Amino acid sequence: MDVYALIGPSGTGKSHHSLVIAYQEKIDYIIDDGLLIKGNRILAGRSAKRENTKMAATKRAIFLDEEHAAQVKEKIREENPDSILVLGISERMIRRITARLEMPFPVKIFDIRNLVPEKEIAKAQEIRKKENRHAIPIPTFAIEKDFPGFFMDSIRAFFKGRTQESAPRNLEHSIVRPIYSSLGNYYLHENAVEQIIAFIAEQRKGIARARSIRLHSTGNGMIIYLQVDIHYGAGFIPSILMEVQQEIKAGLELLTGLQIAQVNITARRLIIHEKKKQKI
């Protein structure tokens, strides 16, 4: 496996330009901010941009967490790529990432400052400072489920291949705002969260009512405890509960930007509707 690297200070446009380098060098896999990416998909990992602090984001980006590193290493072994592009702010960071993932040191290191005009880099850093916009090198449709509530925009990069006959390539990037954004915090009342949970649950056919909702906040996200009443004859109860569990997690993350660690749901009672007696 040939490893390549793209280095440069934060906010200089590495993620934005990584797809261009990957295309030109025929590299199918990218490691960026804790994620293993291939084409349109996140194959493994957890983005540093989903961490609550910059310190936690840095640790995530260099794969200090054993479970995180093991997951990405296993996926790399499974995929067995011919080449991979690793992004980092410095050669030292690249060394740490490749060591944690048990990959060889890069055969070639690109420096963003040698690839992009100074004016473009200055503009990118100004945008990062003012708006805290971060690029992810995958299309919007592939990123929304992994960055609930933090998606901002998408940008497309058009460029031609090495020969004049090559067709222009259209590469889409997604713009996200990290959880640790310095733009400020917002407060969402617990009652509002509970109402959203109840609404999502009760949209599922077979759920009569959502009740006894409890929320518990942890460092890894919110834990939800929920009891529901189910209509008798609605179907296989474990399947219904599993579907509601998934819908609550996906819907709440999308609507609020909250990170959901667990949704614990139990069926409290069956609701049986008696048929009205026919008049004689």
Sequence and secondary structure as in RCSB ss.txt:
>XXXX:A:sequence
MDVYALIGPSGTGKSHHSLVIAYQEKIDYIIDDGLLIKGNRILAGRSAKRENTKMAATKRAIFLDEEHAAQVKEK
IREENPDSILVLGISERMIRRITARLEMPFPVKIFDIRNLVPEKEIAKAQEIRKKENRHAIPIPTFAIEKDFPGF
FMDSIRAFFKGRTQESAPRNLEHSIVRPIYSSLGNYYLHENAVEQIIAFIAEQRKGIARARSIRLHSTGNGMIIY
LQVDIHYGAGFIPSILMEVQQEIKAGLELLTGLQIAQVNITARRLIIHEKKKQKI
>XXXX:A:secstr
 EEEEEE  TTSSHHHHHHHHHHHTT  EEEETTEEEETTEEEEE  GGGSSSHHHHHHHHTT SHHHHHHHHHH
HHHH  SEEEEEESSHHHHHHHHHHTT    SEEEEHHHHS HHHHHHHHHHHHHH  EEESS HHHHTTTSTTT
EEEEEEEEE  SSTTS  EEEEEEEE  TT TT      HHHHHHHHHHHHHHSTTEEEEEEEEEEEETTEEEEE
EEEEEETTSS HHHHHHHHHHHHHHHHHHHH   EEEEEEEEEEEE         
